[in-house]
Every structure is written in structure tokens, then in C-alpha cells.
Amino acid sequence: MTTPRADLEAALARQPRVPLAILPTALHPLPRLSEALGGPEIWVKRDDLTGLAFGGNKTRQLEFLFADVLASGADTVIAGAYTQSNWCRQMTAACARLRLSIHLILLHGQKGPKLQGNLLLDRLMGAEVEIVDLDSMEKLQPLIDARAEELRRRGRKVYVVEPLGLRSNVLGTLGYVQATLELLDQIEASGHAFHHLYQCGANMQPAGLALGLEALAAPIKLATVTSIRWSTPRGGDIARIANATAEHLGLQVRVTPERVNATDDYIGPDYGVLTPEAREALHLCARTEGLILDPVYTAKAMAGLIDHVRRGIVGRNERVIFLHSGGTPALFAYAEDLGLG
Ligand SMILES: *Cc1c(COP(=O)(O)O)cnc(C)c1O
């Protein structure tokens, strides 16, 4: 007689994985933040402390993606996103550790070519960086493909990480299915019941959490605060990524958009723009707990949580986990947006 937990553990154990993260990350209470909000009891899961080049959620995701990179026999990785991409920074760190070369093609985004934060770290860790001023991620793919061709002609064995590719999404999602098991163990050890799990995600992180929670029938409500506006409702896309991952794992369970529970309400004018509410959240966590959020993701998730507390969507007597997904190096590229004069 197997249990859902044993089935999930066995399915995950069959997935190739390269150790990169320092796990488990801590789960601890934030009593002064909880007090400042007049309840509920808020705890933080410290995935900003995964250990690889300032940490963050991408480290868990890359453990599965880089198993695929190594299996391909590649000596060079090509990827792209924005100049303040946490994904590219963590990939560069993984490449350094695994003795791979990495080429990044980066869009300006909100912070352009300023040598700060993630871009500074990419260069420090030896990435070959090209910065292009284009207005959308879709336009990156042809540039990445052309660079891959050029490097192959020069004899390199290239692994392309497509910016919006389903394969990298599914492999990365495994990281947060695994994280769900880790989190549920910590919840059990804490002896407390938790009612809500708040986090900011767009793809793999909420997909993995939703799938893990659903597979284990965990009685905890996931809230996904998104940071990027898409042309279609994101909950559906995230559920599709989760379900492609369920298929990859050979699991019967499926995720609905309701389980993902995504809200676009805290994005503000655009991806990567620090809203007044996110700035307030960032200041509040810094000044009550010495907990540093990032301007692009976690500050928006915390703004969402604070608003939901004020509106009674989260009860004053409930218990909440806030997943700190990292991104803190980007803060240094946002110095002038923090309202410190
Ligand atoms: C990338 C990122 C996210 C979103 O992760 P997805 O897997 O794309 O959902 C959240 N927070 C931080 C800090 C990130 O860098």
C-alpha cells in the first residue's frame, strides 16, 4: 500500500538532479511584522538563502535543469532575459561551479545596462554578456538561436535555455515540487497549522507548489501574486506547466487554475516597476525584521499579503507562510526608487 507522499517522493527520486542549493532553507516566524499588521502570524520560508551567489528560488529549479545540461554533454550554455535577471545570475553561478561557459543575451528591462545588481554579478562570475535594447522577450529567441549557431560553428557543444521554453519550465518546476515536500516536513515539525502560502511567481515556482500541494492534498491555500502581465490569464498557463510536470513525473494528479489562485492586482504599471505599495512592504519588512525583500517579486507579494490582511481575505487569527524567493541583488540597481532621498 503506497501513500501519495511515497509516490511523489519515488517519482522525484527518479529525476536526475545536480546538487547546487543548501537545503533545507529555514522556516521562521516574523513576530514584529505580524504585530505591526495586527495579526495574522506570519512565518517566512527563506529561499533567499539557497546559498548560490546570493541565493533565490532559481537554485532549486536549476538543480533539475542542469542535470539535463550535463547529460547533453554541453560545454556552453546560452540564455537570455533582462539585465536584472535573477535567473541568469543563478545560471551563471551554476555554470561557474560546473565548469561550463555561459553566454547571456539580455534585454534592457527597467534598469538598462547599469553595472549593478545581477548584471554586475553576471560579469563578475565570467558570463559573456550582450545587452540589446528590444521591447519583448519573444524577440530574444532568434538572437539566442543565431548565437548558438555561431558557437556551434566554432566547435562548441551548446545547450540553449529558451526564455519561454516548456522543457526548462517543466524541469524547473520539479524544484518546487521538491520544495513542497521540504516545507510540509517543516510545518509538521513546527507543530502548527498554516492556512495560507503567499508567494510571487510567474511560472515554475507556483506550478511546482500547486502541484506538490495538490498531490499531497495539503490543506493550505496557495496565493500567487504575479509580477508580469500576460495576454492570457496566468493561472491557466501556470496550471498547464504544473500538469505538464505531473505528466513528466508520471503522476495522475492534475492542477486547476483555482489551486494556483493567481492575482494580477499588485503588478502596477509594468514588470520591474516598484509600486508605492511594494515600496511600503519593502520598508516595513526591513524596519521590523531586518528582512530584505526585492523590488521586482517579493515586495509585490508582500504588498499583496498586506492588502489581503487589511481586507480580511487573510484572517487575523490565521497563520501564513510567506515564501521569500530571493532576488535581493536587484535591490542595488533600484537605489533611486526606494524613496530614501
Ligand atoms: C524568478 C523569480 C520568481 C518567479 O519564479 P517563477 O519560477 O518564474 O515563477 C519569484 N521571485 C524571484 C525573486 C525570482 O527571481
The ligand as an SDF file (V2000), in Angstrom:
LIG
                    3D

 15 15  0  0  0  0  0  0  0  0999 V2000
   12.1030   34.2200  -10.9860 C   0  0  0  0  0  0  0  0  0  0  0  0
   11.6420   34.6860   -9.6880 C   0  0  0  0  0  0  0  0  0  0  0  0
   10.3350   34.4420   -9.2450 C   0  0  0  0  0  0  0  0  0  0  0  0
    9.3320   33.7220  -10.0890 C   0  0  0  0  0  0  0  0  0  0  0  0
    9.7000   32.3870  -10.2900 O   0  0  0  0  0  0  0  0  0  0  0  0
    8.9680   31.5400  -11.3980 P   0  0  0  0  0  0  0  0  0  0  0  0
    9.5580   30.1980  -11.2700 O   0  0  0  0  0  0  0  0  0  0  0  0
    9.2450   32.1940  -12.7220 O   0  0  0  0  0  0  0  0  0  0  0  0
    7.5210   31.5560  -11.0760 O   0  0  0  0  0  0  0  0  0  0  0  0
    9.9620   34.8810   -7.9990 C   0  0  0  0  0  0  0  0  0  0  0  0
   10.8290   35.5560   -7.2140 N   0  0  0  0  0  0  0  0  0  0  0  0
   12.0800   35.8120   -7.6010 C   0  0  0  0  0  0  0  0  0  0  0  0
   12.9680   36.5820   -6.6880 C   0  0  0  0  0  0  0  0  0  0  0  0
   12.5350   35.3770   -8.8500 C   0  0  0  0  0  0  0  0  0  0  0  0
   13.7900   35.6350   -9.2280 O   0  0  0  0  0  0  0  0  0  0  0  0
  1  2  1  0
  2  3  1  0
  2 14  2  0
  3  4  1  0
  3 10  2  0
  4  5  1  0
  5  6  1  0
  6  7  2  0
  6  8  1  0
  6  9  1  0
 10 11  1  0
 11 12  2  0
 12 13  1  0
 12 14  1  0
 14 15  1  0
M  END
$$$$
